């Protein structure tokens, strides 16, 4: 019996020891996330799209920064591991924003996180201990590829040296030379750099324009451009050889998938300053700029490019057209297209006079008042109240749809509006 008791006690001790060892292993084990080999084949390059191709060859899904998902990751349960990038001589870029990129994943599933430098030239990426680790840090603008730095899973800091840079002032234009109003998705790369320096990067465009920081090494830079209208093109330019230079870059969009309009009774512009700015208002979406077709004496033929998804569904005769002087926004003409896309233009007339007042009836200056189609998104004309709160709204005298004036910024239950035509003075009460 004593021998059996000793055996039982010995087994109990052994079980306690095994449990303690298992617990310690579970506490100190850290899963390792595999990373891509930074020495991938440098000879491979991405294809360049044909200028007339409707759909770009660039996989634009890879261009967007993606959320790096970690299953079961809870930031309050795991130790934060902050990765820091320091860029030396970043002041050489002047006022331009300097961004760096952290690269994650394999070549065929490449993801990136873009970081902007602070005034000290530092960028930080906080993450949990379970987050995947970047395998490379590089500049987020085109370079010849000599400045990137490979990382290990244990890397918490990297230092890059700012190369000499230039700025490319990029604008995407229509055939009449005006900057496009088409919503653009743009990708850029420096193809002469080795992988991953030759990867495609996104370029944010605002109003058809962008400033692109690039290494000043005379390198070739390729752009892939896709518009919401379905038009796409590719363009090649070259960075400057001298640091600090600014180079204008004008990229023309192809004139395909356009809708042509014939405008009648629109006065001929006497000079370039008197040129008409023509726009189409779909009423249920944002307005679209029209561009004058070349080779015309009187400039009556225009073209615009509706979004691709609406081209097959919208009736041909549903366009509301306005034209205003570039030199005098108060002179506006309007018309509605017929089945043949011909438009008879007529001058705006005074639809109503009004006043914006506060709760005490005192006029409020500087209020924006919009002329809109009832129940639609389109803003056909905009006026601003004078120092006495007064305004005069101009518009089409006999449009095929009802009109109203709306105080800008008011919606829902707080919407301040009045239907047109309106007898007497329109009073819009401002809540302030």
N, C-alpha and C positions, 0 to 999 in steps of 0.2 A: 504493500500500500504506500509506504514511504517512497519507493522508487517511482511508482505511478505519479505521485504528487509532484516529485521533482521534475518529471518529464512534462507534466502539464504546465508548471511554472516556466520551464525553459521555452516551451512553444509560445507562451504568452509574451515573453520578452522578445522573441524573434519577430512576432507579428507587430509589436510596437516599433521596433527598429525599421522594419520594411515600410511601414506606414509613414514614418518620419522622413525616410529617404524619398519616397514618392512625392510627399508634400513639398519638399525642397526643390525637386526637379521641376514640378509644376510652377513654382513661384519664380524660378530663375530662367525658364525657357523663353526665348524670344524668337518668334517665327521670322525666317529670312525670306524676303521677297526677291525672286529672281529678277535680274535686270538684263537689259540688252547689252550685247558686246559692242563697245564703242569702236572696235576695229572692223566694222562691217565693210563690205565691198565698196570702196570709194569710186569705182569706175561707173557705177550705175547712175543714170540721170533720169529725171522725169521728162515725159513728152511735152512738147509745146503745141498748143491748140492751133488749128487752122483759123484764119481770120473770119471766114464765112461760116464756120461751124456753129450751129444753133446752141449746142450744149457743150460746155467746156470739158476738156479731158481731165483737168485737175480735180482730184477728189476733195472738194471743198469741205467735206465733213471733217477732214483731218486738220483743217486750218483753224478751227475754233478751239479756244481753250476749253477743256472739259473738266468736269468735276471728277476728282480722283476718288472713286468709291472704295471703301474698305469695309468688308462685311463685319458687322458686329462692333465697329469702332465707336467708342464712346469717349469723347474728349475728357470727361471728368474721371475716367477710370484708368487712363494711361498717361504716362509721362510725356509732356510736350517736348519735341525735338526741333528747335528752330534752326533752319538753315539760313546762312547769311552770305550775301555776295557783296564784295567791295570792288568798286571800279576806280582805278587810279587814273588821274588826269581827265576826269569826266567834265571838268570845267571847259575843256576845249570845244565841247559841243555847243556852247553859248546858251541861248534860250530854248533850244530844242529839248523835248522830253527824251530821256535815254531809258530804254527798257532792256532788260535781259530776260532770257528764257531758260527754264528748267525743262529738260527732256526726260520723258518716262516711256517705258514700254519697248516693245520690239519694233523693228523697222516697218513691218506691215501693219502695226497697230500703234503708231507713234502718237503720243499725247504731249502737250506742253502746257506750262503755266507761265504766263508773262508777268513780270514784276517791274515796276517803275522805280527808279532811283529817287531817294530823297536828296535834300540839298548837300548832305555830306557824302553823296555818292554811294550810299548803301541801300540795299534791298533785302528784305527778309521774307522768308516763307515759313510760317508756323504750321506744324502738323503734329499728329499723335505719333507715338512710338510704333504703331502698327501701320502707318501710312507707307505707301511705296516710296522708295528713295530715288531721287533723280540720278541718272548715270552720266549726265553732261550738263554744263552750263555754258551758254553762248549769248552773244548779243542778239536782240530781236529784230535787227535791221540787217540788210544785205552787207556782207563782208566777203573778203577773199578766203575766209575760213581759217585764218592762222591764229585766232585769238581765243578760241573756245578752250574749255578745260574739262577733262574727264574726271569723274568722281567715283568714289567707292561707297558702299553702303554705310560706312562709318563717317563719311565726310559731313562736317557741320559748317564749313567755311570755304569760300573760294574767292580768289582775287583775280580780276581781269584788268588788263591795261587798255585804255581807250585808244582806238586807232585814230589817225587823222580822218576827219569826216567832212562831208559836204551835205547840202540840202537840195533835194529835187522838189520843185514846186509843180505838182502834177495836177492837171485838169483834164477831164473827159468832156469832149465837145461834140456837138451835132454838126451837120454839114454846113450850116450857116455860120459856124464859128462860136455860137453861144454855148455856154456851159450847159450840159445836159441836166434835166430834172429827173431822169431815170434813176431809180434806186439801184445801187451798184453793189456787187460782191466782187472784191478785187484780191488777187493773190500775187505775190512778188517772190522772186528768187534771184540769186546770183549763180548761174549755171556753171561757171568755171571753178567754183569751190568744190572740194571733195565732200562726200557725204559725212555728216549731216549738214554741212554748211550750205549745200545747194538745195536744201529743203524749201518747199513753198511756205510762205508766211502770209497771214492776212494783213491787208492794208485798209484801215477804216477811212471811208470817204464821207465828207460832209458837204452836201450841196454840189456834188461832182468834183470836189477839190480835196487835196491832201498834201501835207508836207512829209516827205520821206527822207529820213536820215540814212545816209549810206557811207561806207568807207570811201575816202577819196583816194582811190587807186586806179581810176579809169576802167573799172571792171564793167562787164556787160550785165545789164539788169533786164530781166524779162517780167512782163506784167500779163496776167490773165484777167479779163474783165467780162463779167456777166451782168446784164441789166434785167430788171424785173419784166421788161418787155420781151425777153427771150433773146435779145441780141447779144452776141459775144464777139470778142476780138482778142488778139494778142498783140503786144507791142514790145519793141526792144529799144532801150536807151542805154546810155553809158554814164557812169558816175564821173565826177570831175577828177582831175589829177592833182588839184591844188586844194589843200585844206581850207575850209571856211567859205568856199564858193557856193553860190546859189544858181541852179540851172532850171530854166523853165522847160516843162515837158507837157506838150499838148497831144492828147490821144483821141483820134476821131473814132466815133462809133459808126458801124455800118448802117446804112439807111435801108433796112429790110423790116418787113412786118409793119410798115407804117400805114396810117390812114390819111389819105389826102383830102383836103378841103378846098373848095373854090369860094373865096370871099368876094362878094359883090358890094359896090357902093362904099368901100372903105377908102377914104382920101389917100392919095399917093403921098408918101413921105418926101418932104423937100430935101432933107439932109439926113445923115446918119443919126444925128441927135433927135430927129423927129420920127425915127423908126418906131413901128408899132410892135408892142409886146403882146402877142396873141396867145390865148390860153383856152383850153377846153375844160368845162366843168361837168363831170359825169353825174353830179348831184349826190351820189351815194358814196363817193370816195374823193380823195384829194385831186386838185386840179392838175392838168398836164400842160406843159409848155408846148406851143406849136412853133415850127421852124420854117422860115420862108424857103421855098424851093429856088435854086439858082436859075439864072438864065431868063429872068422876067423883067420886062420894062416897068410894070406897075406893081409887081409884088403881090398879086392876088392869090397865088396858090401856096398853100401851107401843108405841112405834114406833122403828125404827132404819132406817138408810140404808146398805145395803151398797154397795161399789164397783160402778160401772156394769158393768165387765167380768165380774163374777161373778154378776150378777142373773139372767142367762138360763141359767146352767149349774148352779147350786147347787140340790140338792134342798131342798124346803120343810121337811123334818123333820130337818135336820142341825144345828140350832142348839143350842149349850150356853149356858145363861143363868146368870148369877150376880147376886146383889143383896146389897149391904152397906150398913150404916148410915153415913150421912154423919158422924154423931157418934161412931161406934164401929166402926172397920174390922174389928174382931175378930168381929163378928156377921155371918155370911155365910149366905145361902140359895142354893140351886142347883136347876136342873131342866133337862130336855131337851124340846124341842118335839116335838109329834106332827104328823101330817099336816095337822091343822087349825090349826097354830101355837098350840095351847094348851099351857101349861107348868104342871105341878104342882111347886111349890117346896117344898124340904125343907132343914132346917138342916145346915150343915157339921158333921161329927163329927171326932174325933181319929183320924187315920189312922196316925200313927207319932210316936214321940218319938226324938230323936237328939242327936248331939253332933258338932261340928266340932273336930278335934284336929290338932296339928302332928305332925312326925315323931317327937317324943318323947312323944306321947300327951297333951300339955297342951292343955286347951280353948282355943279361939280365939274371942274375942268379936267381934261386929260383922260376922259373915259372913252374906251373903244366901243363903237357901235357897229355891228355887222349886219349886212343885208344877206339874208339866207332864204333858201327854199324851205317852206313849211315841212317839218318832219324829216328833213334831209341834212346831210353833213356839209353840203357845199356852201362856202362863203363867197358871194358874188361881188361884194364891194365892202370897203371898210372906211369909216370916218372916225375922227377924234373930236371930242367936244372942245369948244373954245374956252376962254377964261370965264365965261358966264354959264358954261354948261350946255351951250346951244350946239346943235348939229343940223346939217341938211343932208339927207340921204338921197343919192342918185341911183337909178336903176332902170330896168326895162319897163316900158309903159304897158306892153301887152304880152307878157310871157305866158307860155302855155301851162304854167304851174303857179300855185299861190306863193306869195312872198310875205316875209315878216322881218321886223328889225329886232335884234337880240343884243342885250348888253353882254359884252364879252366876259367870259368867266363865270357866268351864271348857268346852272344846270338843275335838272330835277325839280324839286319843290321850290327851290330858290331862283328858278329861271325868271328873268325879267325880259319881257318881249311884248310886241304889239303887232297885230296883223295889218297888212296893207291891202288895199288903200285905206287910209285913216283920215277921218274928218277932223280938221283943226290941228292943234299942236300935239305931237306925241310926247307923253311924259313918262320917263323911265326912272323909277326910284332906286337910288343906290343905297345899299345897306352898309353903313359905315359909322 
